[in-house]
Amino acid sequence: MDKFRAYGQFLKRGEHIYRTSAHLQWGDSTKSLGCCVLLNPGSATLEKVAPEVYSRLLADGKAHGQVIPDPTMIQLATLLERIFGQSLEGQFQIYNLFWLQNTDDQDAIEQYVELVAREEFQFDESLIELVELKQHPWVLLGWGVKKHKRHWHPFVQIKDKWVSLIQTSGVPCFGKEHPKQKSGYYYYHPCPQIPTHRPQIINDLEEIYYRDVWHLFKNQQ
């Protein structure tokens, strides 16, 4: 797992730290291996995983650079190596529904909704351009299975915006859907909080990839 590097771009507004982008890198190629859309950046201890980046962030309000991979990044790298094998070359982009760093998903959503209400954060700031999404061969969906609360309107809105963008792009997507939530696009996060559950979801996602996506690219791999 030491074959890949992780990079992030960060922004500080007031008391909050936002990770505005992140990607995993194998070798030096800029070719996209795929991408994912998750809930939010979970690692809230930037000063530990990238002290130099953190120092620049405090000084300038924004910074980018290499970071120590967090558990989610390691899970994603494991999935990529299961799909493509060990000889990887390229980038895997990590997108989020919103940029706020918080390791507690429900608290993160509540904070996001509050920041939008106070007009400190535009609800769709994380949304990318269609042309950028089309550069990726496929999209892994993993923004969680928290049932929507009535006051989570901005959260529902940004999720719907991402779904619409992906559907418009025609880029194949997959993820492990919640079996009982038939509407609202509920997909399990690829890195469960309980470590012993992590190998199983990798197995599940690999199986879903080969069932739903692989046949579209089997002549290219």
SVG drawing of the C-alpha trace seen along z (x, -y; Angstrom):
<svg xmlns="http://www.w3.org/2000/svg" viewBox="-39 -34 45 44">
<polyline fill="none" stroke="black" stroke-width="0.4" points="0.0,0.0 3.0,-2.3 2.9,-2.6 0.4,-5.4 0.6,-9.0 -2.3,-11.2 -2.7,-14.9 -5.2,-17.4 -6.2,-21.1 -7.5,-23.0 -9.2,-26.2 -9.8,-27.9 -12.8,-30.1 -13.2,-31.4 -12.9,-28.4 -13.6,-25.8 -11.2,-23.9 -12.4,-22.7 -10.7,-20.1 -11.7,-21.3 -10.2,-18.5 -8.1,-15.3 -6.7,-12.6 -4.6,-9.4 -1.7,-9.1 0.1,-6.0 3.2,-6.8 3.3,-10.1 0.5,-9.7 -2.5,-12.1 -4.8,-9.5 -8.0,-9.1 -8.5,-5.6 -11.9,-6.6 -13.4,-8.8 -15.8,-8.7 -18.3,-11.0 -18.4,-10.7 -20.1,-12.7 -17.4,-14.9 -13.7,-14.7 -13.5,-12.8 -9.9,-13.4 -10.1,-16.5 -6.5,-16.4 -4.6,-18.1 -1.9,-19.2 -1.0,-15.6 -1.3,-14.1 0.3,-17.1 1.9,-19.6 3.6,-21.6 0.4,-22.0 -1.4,-22.9 1.2,-25.6 0.7,-27.1 -3.0,-27.0 -2.9,-29.0 -0.6,-31.5 -2.3,-31.9 -5.8,-30.7 -5.3,-28.0 -2.8,-25.3 -2.2,-22.1 0.3,-19.3 0.9,-15.7 -0.8,-14.2 -0.6,-11.0 -3.4,-8.7 -6.4,-8.4 -8.4,-5.2 -10.8,-6.1 -7.9,-6.7 -6.4,-3.3 -9.7,-1.6 -10.1,-3.2 -6.5,-2.3 -7.3,1.3 -10.3,1.4 -8.4,-0.1 -5.7,2.5 -8.2,5.2 -9.8,4.0 -6.7,3.1 -4.0,5.2 -0.8,4.0 0.6,2.2 -1.4,-1.0 -0.6,-4.2 -2.8,-7.3 -5.0,-9.3 -8.2,-8.6 -10.1,-11.7 -12.1,-12.0 -15.1,-14.3 -17.4,-15.2 -21.0,-16.5 -19.6,-19.2 -16.0,-20.2 -16.3,-20.6 -13.9,-18.3 -15.6,-16.3 -15.3,-12.7 -18.9,-12.4 -21.2,-12.1 -24.4,-13.2 -22.7,-16.1 -21.1,-17.1 -24.4,-17.2 -25.9,-19.3 -22.9,-21.7 -23.2,-21.9 -26.9,-22.7 -26.2,-25.4 -23.4,-27.0 -25.6,-27.1 -28.4,-28.7 -26.0,-31.4 -24.8,-31.9 -21.2,-31.0 -21.2,-28.2 -23.1,-27.8 -24.9,-24.5 -23.5,-23.5 -19.9,-24.8 -18.6,-21.3 -20.3,-20.6 -17.8,-20.2 -18.2,-21.0 -19.7,-18.4 -16.6,-18.4 -14.5,-17.5 -16.7,-14.6 -16.6,-13.2 -12.8,-12.8 -13.4,-9.9 -14.2,-6.3 -16.5,-5.6 -17.9,-7.0 -18.1,-5.2 -21.0,-6.5 -20.5,-6.3 -22.0,-9.3 -23.7,-7.2 -27.1,-5.9 -28.2,-8.4 -32.0,-8.8 -32.9,-12.4 -34.3,-14.7 -36.8,-17.4 -34.4,-20.3 -31.6,-18.7 -33.0,-20.4 -29.5,-21.7 -28.1,-18.2 -30.9,-16.6 -30.4,-19.4 -26.7,-18.8 -27.1,-15.1 -29.8,-15.5 -27.5,-17.9 -24.7,-15.4 -27.0,-12.6 -28.3,-14.8 -24.8,-15.7 -23.7,-12.0 -26.9,-11.0 -26.3,-13.9 -22.6,-12.9 -23.4,-9.3 -20.4,-8.2 -21.1,-4.7 -21.6,-4.7 -21.9,-2.0 -22.0,-1.6 -23.4,0.5 -27.0,-0.6 -29.0,-0.4 -31.4,2.6 -34.3,0.9 -34.0,-2.6 -35.6,-2.5 -35.5,-6.3 -33.1,-9.0 -29.9,-7.4 -28.5,-5.9 -25.0,-4.3 -22.8,-2.8 -19.5,-4.6 -16.5,-2.5 -14.8,-2.8 -17.0,-1.7 -16.1,-3.0 -15.8,0.5 -12.4,1.8 -13.5,5.4 -16.3,4.5 -13.9,3.0 -12.7,6.1 -16.3,7.1 -17.4,3.9 -14.3,4.1 -15.4,7.5 -19.0,6.2 -17.8,3.2 -15.5,5.3 -18.3,7.7 -20.7,4.8 -18.0,3.2 -17.5,6.5 -21.3,7.0 -22.2,3.4 -19.2,1.7 -16.4,4.0 -18.0,5.2 -17.9,1.7 -14.1,1.6 -12.9,5.2 -11.3,4.7 -9.3,1.6 -7.9,3.2"/>
</svg>
